[in-house]
Amino acid sequence: RSEMVRSPFVLLLSLLVSSCGSSSPSSPSATARVSGAWIGNSTLTSVSGGECVGTTLAAAIGSRDIFSARVQQTNNELAASLTYEGNRTSCVYRGSTNNQAINLNMASCPDGRIETFVCSNGDVRRLEIVDSRVSVQNDNRTGRGTDTTTVNVYAQGSTTPLSTLTVTSQFLWNML
């Protein structure tokens, strides 16, 4: 009788032990690690709209700017800040990464104003960033991407935008 009770108990115990562990390793995550400090150079590729600001910037297509980025990552979710040296703007982004691709959308832009922009015709404008989208295809510690930014253009002293400007840049960045 004790042999009959012990056999089902041993069988049950062996099933429980075998289900608790696995000899095969877990599969690696498809989410690339992109947390850290990045530095890049951006080349102006197109401008659209923007009243006299657009006309002035169209003559600058091909010009370059340097930027820095700080990226924080939790799983595939990202929080980032990008700061441009030339126009002295800095914006905060939220987004995600998947298979080395990064997509960021502007969440806020505490330093997104250019108080004095002098157009080629001499008019003075104030610029305020209202939207920005960044997409990057990384290859380990480097990547190529696009930054598309929408800016409201104001006459000095006005609170009503005269026009909207869309600026697109291509960039290359490297992790520090």
C-alpha positions in Angstrom: 0.0 0.0 0.0 2.8 2.5 0.8 4.4 1.7 -2.6 1.0 2.7 -4.3 0.9 6.0 -2.4 4.5 6.8 -3.1 4.4 6.3 -6.9 1.7 9.0 -7.6 3.5 11.3 -5.1 6.8 10.9 -6.9 5.2 11.4 -10.3 3.4 14.5 -9.1 6.6 15.9 -7.5 8.6 15.2 -10.7 6.0 17.0 -12.8 6.1 20.0 -10.5 9.9 20.3 -10.5 10.2 19.9 -14.2 7.6 22.7 -14.8 9.4 25.2 -12.6 12.6 25.4 -14.6 13.7 25.2 -18.2 17.1 24.2 -19.5 16.6 26.4 -22.6 17.7 30.0 -22.3 15.2 32.7 -22.8 15.2 34.5 -26.2 17.0 37.8 -26.3 15.0 41.0 -26.4 14.4 42.7 -29.8 14.6 46.1 -28.1 17.9 47.8 -28.7 19.5 49.8 -25.9 19.6 53.5 -26.9 19.9 55.1 -23.4 22.7 57.6 -23.1 24.2 60.8 -24.5 24.3 61.3 -28.2 25.8 64.0 -30.4 25.0 64.8 -34.0 25.1 67.1 -36.9 22.0 68.1 -38.7 21.7 69.4 -42.3 18.8 71.6 -43.3 17.1 69.9 -46.2 13.8 71.7 -46.8 11.6 74.6 -45.6 8.0 75.3 -46.3 5.8 78.3 -45.6 6.9 80.7 -42.8 6.5 84.0 -44.6 9.8 85.9 -44.8 11.5 83.3 -42.4 10.9 80.5 -45.0 12.4 82.6 -47.7 15.4 83.4 -45.7 15.9 79.8 -44.6 15.5 78.5 -48.1 18.8 80.2 -49.0 20.4 78.3 -46.1 19.4 74.8 -47.3 22.5 72.6 -46.9 23.7 74.5 -43.8 24.6 72.4 -40.7 23.9 72.6 -37.0 25.3 70.6 -34.0 22.9 69.0 -31.5 23.1 66.9 -28.4 20.5 64.4 -27.2 20.0 62.7 -23.9 17.9 59.5 -24.1 16.4 57.6 -21.2 14.9 54.2 -21.9 12.5 51.9 -20.1 12.0 48.7 -22.2 10.9 50.2 -25.6 9.6 53.5 -24.2 11.8 56.6 -24.5 12.1 60.0 -23.0 14.6 62.4 -24.6 15.8 65.9 -24.8 17.4 67.5 -27.9 19.3 70.7 -27.7 20.5 72.5 -30.9 23.6 74.7 -30.7 22.9 77.1 -33.6 19.4 78.2 -32.8 19.7 77.5 -29.0 16.5 75.6 -28.7 15.9 72.6 -26.5 12.8 70.3 -26.5 11.6 67.3 -24.6 10.3 64.2 -26.5 8.5 61.0 -25.8 8.6 57.9 -28.1 9.6 54.4 -28.6 12.3 52.1 -30.1 11.9 48.8 -31.9 14.5 46.9 -33.9 17.0 49.8 -33.9 14.3 52.3 -35.1 13.5 55.3 -32.9 10.4 57.5 -33.2 10.1 60.6 -31.0 7.3 63.2 -30.7 7.7 66.5 -29.0 6.1 66.5 -25.5 7.1 70.1 -24.6 9.6 72.7 -25.6 10.6 74.9 -22.7 13.4 76.5 -24.7 11.6 76.5 -28.1 11.6 80.2 -28.8 13.8 82.3 -31.0 13.0 85.9 -29.9 14.7 87.7 -32.7 15.0 86.3 -36.2 15.9 88.9 -38.9 14.6 88.0 -42.3 16.6 88.7 -45.5 14.3 91.6 -46.2 15.0 93.2 -42.8 11.7 92.3 -41.1 12.1 91.0 -37.5 10.1 87.9 -36.5 9.7 85.8 -33.3 9.6 82.0 -33.8 8.0 79.4 -31.5 8.3 75.6 -32.0 4.9 74.0 -31.8 5.6 70.4 -33.0 8.5 68.2 -33.8 9.0 64.6 -34.9 12.2 62.7 -35.0 12.8 59.3 -36.6 16.1 57.5 -36.6 17.4 54.2 -37.9 20.3 53.2 -35.6 23.1 50.8 -36.2 24.4 50.1 -32.7 26.1 53.3 -31.6 25.3 55.5 -34.6 22.3 56.4 -36.6 20.7 58.4 -39.5 17.5 60.3 -39.1 15.0 63.0 -39.9 13.8 65.9 -37.8 10.6 67.7 -39.0 9.7 70.7 -36.9 6.7 73.0 -37.1 7.2 76.6 -36.0 4.7 79.5 -35.6 6.0 82.8 -37.0 5.0 86.1 -35.2 5.6 89.7 -35.9 7.5 91.4 -33.0 5.0 92.2 -30.2 2.2 90.1 -31.7 0.4 87.2 -30.1 -1.2 86.0 -33.3 0.9 83.9 -35.7 1.5 85.4 -39.2 2.4 82.0 -40.6 3.5 78.5 -40.0 6.9 77.2 -41.0 7.9 73.6 -41.5 11.6 72.8 -41.4 13.1 69.4 -42.2 16.7 68.3 -41.5 18.6 65.1 -42.0 21.1 64.1 -39.4 23.8 61.7 -38.3 24.3 61.0 -34.6 26.7 59.0 -32.5 26.5 57.7 -29.0 29.1 59.1 -26.7 
